[in-house]
Each structure stands twice: as C-alpha cells, then as structure tokens.
Amino acid sequence: MLKLLSIAVLALRLPIAETFEPYDWQPEFTKPSDLHIVESTVAFVTHGSRHFDPLGTTRNAVRQVVATMKQDGLPVVYLHDKYNSSNPGWMYLYDDWNPTAFLSSDVGHFDIKFSHVSHVVCLGGYFGQCERSTVSDAVRLWRRDGADHDLRVTQIVDGTFCVNEYVRFNDPYYTKVRDVFRRDLRTRHPKAVISVQQIIEQIQDEKLVLEFLKRQLPPLPSRVNVVVDAFGRYTLLRDAGRDALTLTFAYRRSERFLAFDEPPSDLIRDRGRMTSRRRKQSGRTGNRP
C-alpha cells in the first residue's frame, strides 16, 4: 500500500507531455487591470479543456487559431477555470503555452479595458454558457469603454462545443444531430460534446443555420446596427440608423477567420465608416486567400 502511494505521489510530480509541467501546475495569472490590449484584434480561448471536451473535438481548431494569431503578431488571451479543481491547467487543449496572458475566468467572464478592440475572436468554450458569457462581455465592454468604432465578434465554429442545447425537438435536423451526438460521440465517451461545426454540417440549409446561430446571441445593446455574418452571408438584424455604430456577429472555421469581405453596399447604409474601421482592425483585405 505504501509503495502504491509513493508511485501516485511521484506521478503527480512528473511532467506531462504537452506542457512539460507537473500535473499540479497552474498558470501565472495576470490581473485584469494589468492587461492592456492595444491591438485592434484579440482572441479569447475560453476554457478549452479535455475536462469539458474529453474527445478533443475542438483541439485542432484551438491550436490552429492560436498559431494563426501568433503568426500575425496578434494577442491571444487564455481564460482559465481557476477555481474548478476538476479542471486543472494541464488539461487544456493548447500546444502553445505562452499566451499574451492567462486570465482567471468564472463561467467565461472577463473584464479588461476594451477601447482599442474592434475585432474579437472567440473559441474554446461551451457555446451555451461560457462561450456566450465571453461574447456577451466583449459586447458589454465595447459599449462601457465608449469605443467610437464598430465591433466584430467572430466565433470559431469548429473550436466551440455544445451539448445540443440550442437544437430543438421540432427542428427538421433534430434527429440527424441527435444521432451524431449519441451514436458517434457519446458511444466513444459518455461525456463527449459536439462542436458547433458538426451541428452545422447536419443542418446544411443556410437559413436554418442562421436561425440556429442566432439562438446563442447575447443581450443586444440599444442604438447600434446589428449584423450577422454567417460564413460570408450577411443578414441585418437591426437598422439603428445612419449614424449608429455596427455590431457584427460573425461565424467562421479555424482555417479562415481573419479574412472576410465587406458587407453588401445595400445592407449597411453608412458603409464608408464600416469599411475604414474594418481595414484598421486586422490589416487584411477581404480578398486575401
């Protein structure tokens, strides 16, 4: 018995393959007040962990997005579930353990200065809760800090998971999604999740995809134009007038999330302002491959 205990203690101190840190490792957290994002584009990876995604359904997308952001010299913030003892730091799905900052985040919330940010990339978390909290806070901070520019929030669909919480019994794709979730995923692991991308693949119809994605939208601020960009298909949800700022909820896959085209000229009446802000936020043109 004593020998078994000794082995167990030793195992806790051995490094794990991906982080080269002990199993009891915790990241060095940055105080939110000490984090200053001056770039216009930033990514937030929310609780992307094997604890919540035991099959690693979103792992490749998380790694792809982090690599792309770093290649472009853009900041990446990892939101960690600091006080959940069943979700230690080493269970997270990154292969790059040097973000711009680690932030402690309960249920995906964060609170930093946001006046410079015009494009937020969100992924890693639970679509119906933690991820939604991150998206909601991004919108809230944009308005709180009095930014005078538009905001684009891009969610990475193959890097975000759910458990069918927005799939309804009367949806025409309900049976197909349920079968993939239960037969293909839950038979491999009882706590398996399904990515938003896997659900979209079962829906197929563009209009139904849009309706599904809209179910996750957070509370919308007043007096702003609201647009949905679902893989390049733009839909105006609210027209607040010519002088209003524009909030865009975008959905992309991990391989092409920074490149996007301008919305149709007849969709946004004040298209000139939106164009100038968009060029500033990522430094890329929409036509870049």
PLY file of the C-alpha trace (Angstrom):
ply
format ascii 1.0
element vertex 289
property float x
property float y
property float z
element edge 288
property int vertex1
property int vertex2
end_header
0.00 0.00 0.00
2.80 2.42 0.91
4.51 1.62 -2.39
1.35 2.45 -4.34
1.03 5.76 -2.52
4.63 6.62 -3.32
4.06 5.89 -7.00
0.93 8.06 -7.02
2.75 10.99 -5.43
5.63 10.65 -7.87
3.21 10.58 -10.80
1.72 13.90 -9.73
5.15 15.48 -9.91
6.14 14.12 -13.31
5.79 16.48 -16.26
3.04 15.95 -18.80
3.96 15.65 -22.46
2.37 18.82 -23.82
3.25 21.36 -21.15
6.38 19.81 -19.64
4.94 20.93 -16.32
3.89 18.88 -13.26
0.31 17.69 -13.05
-0.36 20.19 -10.25
0.84 23.05 -12.45
-1.21 26.26 -12.56
-0.56 29.16 -14.92
0.64 32.52 -13.70
-2.48 34.64 -13.90
-2.45 38.28 -14.95
-4.61 40.73 -13.07
-7.26 42.10 -15.44
-6.23 45.65 -14.52
-2.67 44.86 -15.65
-3.67 43.60 -19.10
-3.62 46.33 -21.75
-4.65 45.26 -25.26
-3.62 47.95 -27.71
-4.07 45.92 -30.89
-7.43 46.07 -32.68
-7.80 42.28 -32.93
-7.60 39.87 -29.97
-8.54 36.21 -29.44
-10.06 34.75 -26.27
-9.82 30.99 -25.77
-12.44 30.16 -23.15
-11.96 27.03 -21.03
-10.76 24.92 -23.97
-10.08 21.78 -21.93
-10.25 17.99 -22.07
-12.31 18.17 -18.90
-15.19 19.64 -20.90
-14.21 18.17 -24.29
-12.84 14.68 -23.48
-12.57 13.60 -27.13
-10.66 16.74 -28.09
-13.29 17.63 -30.68
-12.18 21.27 -30.69
-8.45 20.72 -30.11
-7.22 21.15 -33.70
-9.20 24.35 -34.15
-7.89 25.80 -30.88
-4.32 25.11 -31.95
-4.88 26.44 -35.47
-6.37 29.72 -34.26
-3.62 30.29 -31.68
-0.94 29.60 -34.30
-2.55 31.97 -36.81
-2.92 34.77 -34.28
0.69 34.44 -33.18
1.93 34.29 -36.75
0.22 37.63 -37.36
1.59 39.12 -34.13
-1.86 39.40 -32.56
-2.64 38.92 -28.85
-4.19 35.70 -27.51
-5.76 35.52 -24.05
-6.44 32.19 -22.34
-9.40 32.20 -19.95
-8.89 29.53 -17.27
-11.32 27.93 -14.85
-9.08 28.78 -11.90
-11.21 27.53 -9.02
-12.51 24.30 -10.57
-10.32 21.59 -9.04
-11.55 19.02 -11.55
-10.26 21.14 -14.44
-6.55 21.76 -13.73
-4.40 23.80 -16.05
-2.65 20.87 -17.68
-5.94 19.55 -19.15
-6.29 22.45 -21.56
-6.08 21.76 -25.31
-3.31 24.17 -26.35
0.04 23.17 -27.73
1.33 26.73 -27.25
1.54 27.59 -23.56
2.74 31.17 -23.92
-0.30 33.38 -24.48
-0.35 37.13 -24.12
-1.97 36.46 -20.75
-3.75 33.87 -18.64
-6.88 35.31 -17.03
-8.88 33.68 -14.27
-12.43 33.39 -15.56
-15.56 32.01 -13.93
-18.13 30.84 -16.48
-16.24 32.60 -19.29
-16.49 36.13 -17.92
-13.69 38.69 -18.20
-13.26 42.41 -17.55
-10.43 44.38 -19.17
-10.06 47.71 -20.94
-11.57 47.39 -24.39
-11.32 50.79 -26.01
-8.84 49.71 -28.72
-10.51 46.44 -29.71
-12.60 46.26 -32.88
-12.36 42.53 -33.65
-12.76 39.79 -31.03
-12.12 36.14 -31.92
-13.85 33.72 -29.53
-13.49 29.95 -29.21
-12.81 27.05 -26.90
-15.81 27.16 -24.63
-19.31 25.83 -24.12
-21.49 27.53 -26.75
-24.50 27.89 -24.48
-22.77 29.18 -21.36
-19.06 30.02 -21.00
-18.60 30.97 -24.66
-21.76 33.02 -24.59
-20.51 34.81 -21.46
-17.27 35.74 -23.24
-19.16 37.07 -26.25
-21.57 38.97 -24.00
-18.72 40.56 -22.04
-16.94 41.62 -25.24
-20.04 43.49 -26.35
-20.60 44.97 -22.89
-17.02 46.22 -22.57
-17.10 47.72 -26.06
-20.07 49.84 -25.01
-18.82 50.52 -21.49
-15.48 51.90 -22.64
-17.11 54.25 -25.11
-15.39 52.95 -28.22
-16.20 55.08 -31.26
-15.66 52.25 -33.73
-17.64 49.21 -34.86
-17.15 45.80 -33.26
-16.87 42.42 -34.95
-17.17 39.27 -32.82
-16.03 36.15 -34.68
-16.85 32.77 -33.17
-14.89 29.76 -34.42
-17.45 27.03 -35.03
-15.05 24.06 -35.12
-13.36 25.40 -31.99
-16.51 25.75 -29.88
-18.56 22.91 -28.40
-22.08 22.31 -27.12
-24.40 19.53 -25.99
-27.26 20.32 -28.37
-28.73 22.95 -26.06
-29.91 25.07 -29.00
-31.23 22.16 -31.06
-34.98 21.92 -30.55
-37.23 18.91 -30.85
-39.25 20.47 -33.70
-36.18 21.40 -35.76
-36.11 19.44 -39.05
-32.50 18.48 -38.37
-33.10 17.37 -34.76
-32.90 13.63 -35.46
-29.73 13.88 -37.53
-27.92 15.95 -34.92
-29.13 13.72 -32.09
-27.91 10.61 -33.89
-24.42 12.04 -34.47
-24.24 13.17 -30.85
-25.46 9.95 -29.27
-24.31 7.29 -31.73
-20.99 8.68 -32.97
-19.79 10.71 -29.99
-21.40 9.62 -26.74
-20.69 5.97 -27.54
-16.99 6.87 -27.58
-17.17 8.79 -24.30
-20.19 9.30 -22.02
-19.38 12.99 -21.57
-18.47 13.73 -25.19
-19.51 17.07 -26.68
-20.35 18.07 -30.23
-18.78 21.05 -31.99
-20.93 23.80 -33.46
-19.41 22.89 -36.82
-20.62 19.29 -36.53
-24.15 20.55 -35.91
-23.99 22.92 -38.88
-22.91 20.04 -41.10
-26.16 18.26 -40.24
-28.34 21.35 -40.76
-26.99 22.18 -44.23
-29.72 24.71 -45.10
-28.25 28.26 -44.87
-31.41 29.85 -43.48
-31.75 27.19 -40.80
-28.06 27.55 -39.92
-28.61 31.27 -39.40
-31.63 30.67 -37.17
-29.68 28.15 -35.11
-26.73 30.51 -34.59
-28.99 33.42 -33.63
-30.28 31.41 -30.65
-26.94 31.95 -28.91
-26.80 35.74 -29.31
-26.31 37.64 -26.03
-28.40 40.65 -24.98
-28.04 43.30 -27.66
-27.15 46.89 -26.81
-29.56 49.59 -27.92
-28.91 52.15 -30.65
-26.46 50.05 -32.69
-26.82 48.30 -36.03
-26.70 44.52 -35.57
-25.43 42.28 -38.37
-24.85 38.54 -38.62
-22.09 37.31 -40.93
-22.57 33.55 -41.26
-19.64 32.38 -43.42
-19.89 35.44 -45.68
-23.67 35.58 -45.83
-24.68 38.90 -44.27
-28.03 39.48 -42.57
-29.11 42.76 -40.97
-30.91 42.10 -37.69
-31.34 45.72 -36.65
-31.09 49.02 -38.50
-30.38 51.73 -35.93
-29.78 54.48 -38.45
-27.09 56.09 -40.47
-25.04 57.45 -37.58
-25.13 54.33 -35.38
-22.18 52.04 -34.75
-22.35 48.49 -36.10
-22.02 45.27 -34.13
-21.32 42.20 -36.28
-21.64 38.63 -35.02
-19.54 36.51 -37.37
-19.05 32.75 -37.67
-16.01 31.16 -39.27
-13.96 27.97 -39.29
-10.45 27.91 -37.91
-8.66 27.97 -41.23
-10.00 31.35 -42.43
-11.22 33.53 -39.64
-9.23 36.74 -40.15
-10.06 37.23 -43.83
-13.56 38.49 -44.62
-15.28 40.56 -47.28
-17.19 43.78 -46.86
-20.97 43.51 -46.42
-23.12 44.32 -49.44
-23.40 48.04 -50.10
-27.17 48.00 -49.67
-27.01 46.30 -46.25
-25.24 48.98 -44.21
-26.32 52.48 -45.12
-23.20 54.07 -43.61
-20.83 51.69 -45.38
-17.94 54.15 -45.56
-17.41 54.21 -41.79
-17.61 50.44 -41.50
-15.07 49.95 -44.29
-12.47 52.23 -42.71
-12.74 50.54 -39.33
-12.55 47.06 -40.80
-9.30 47.74 -42.61
-7.79 49.02 -39.39
-8.73 46.05 -37.23
-6.83 43.22 -38.92
-4.65 44.73 -41.60
-6.02 42.24 -44.13
-8.21 42.77 -47.13
-11.24 40.64 -47.68
-9.82 39.22 -50.89
-6.73 37.72 -49.31
-6.77 33.90 -49.68
0 1
1 2
2 3
3 4
4 5
5 6
6 7
7 8
8 9
9 10
10 11
11 12
12 13
13 14
14 15
15 16
16 17
17 18
18 19
19 20
20 21
21 22
22 23
23 24
24 25
25 26
26 27
27 28
28 29
29 30
30 31
31 32
32 33
33 34
34 35
35 36
36 37
37 38
38 39
39 40
40 41
41 42
42 43
43 44
44 45
45 46
46 47
47 48
48 49
49 50
50 51
51 52
52 53
53 54
54 55
55 56
56 57
57 58
58 59
59 60
60 61
61 62
62 63
63 64
64 65
65 66
66 67
67 68
68 69
69 70
70 71
71 72
72 73
73 74
74 75
75 76
76 77
77 78
78 79
79 80
80 81
81 82
82 83
83 84
84 85
85 86
86 87
87 88
88 89
89 90
90 91
91 92
92 93
93 94
94 95
95 96
96 97
97 98
98 99
99 100
100 101
101 102
102 103
103 104
104 105
105 106
106 107
107 108
108 109
109 110
110 111
111 112
112 113
113 114
114 115
115 116
116 117
117 118
118 119
119 120
120 121
121 122
122 123
123 124
124 125
125 126
126 127
127 128
128 129
129 130
130 131
131 132
132 133
133 134
134 135
135 136
136 137
137 138
138 139
139 140
140 141
141 142
142 143
143 144
144 145
145 146
146 147
147 148
148 149
149 150
150 151
151 152
152 153
153 154
154 155
155 156
156 157
157 158
158 159
159 160
160 161
161 162
162 163
163 164
164 165
165 166
166 167
167 168
168 169
169 170
170 171
171 172
172 173
173 174
174 175
175 176
176 177
177 178
178 179
179 180
180 181
181 182
182 183
183 184
184 185
185 186
186 187
187 188
188 189
189 190
190 191
191 192
192 193
193 194
194 195
195 196
196 197
197 198
198 199
199 200
200 201
201 202
202 203
203 204
204 205
205 206
206 207
207 208
208 209
209 210
210 211
211 212
212 213
213 214
214 215
215 216
216 217
217 218
218 219
219 220
220 221
221 222
222 223
223 224
224 225
225 226
226 227
227 228
228 229
229 230
230 231
231 232
232 233
233 234
234 235
235 236
236 237
237 238
238 239
239 240
240 241
241 242
242 243
243 244
244 245
245 246
246 247
247 248
248 249
249 250
250 251
251 252
252 253
253 254
254 255
255 256
256 257
257 258
258 259
259 260
260 261
261 262
262 263
263 264
264 265
265 266
266 267
267 268
268 269
269 270
270 271
271 272
272 273
273 274
274 275
275 276
276 277
277 278
278 279
279 280
280 281
281 282
282 283
283 284
284 285
285 286
286 287
287 288
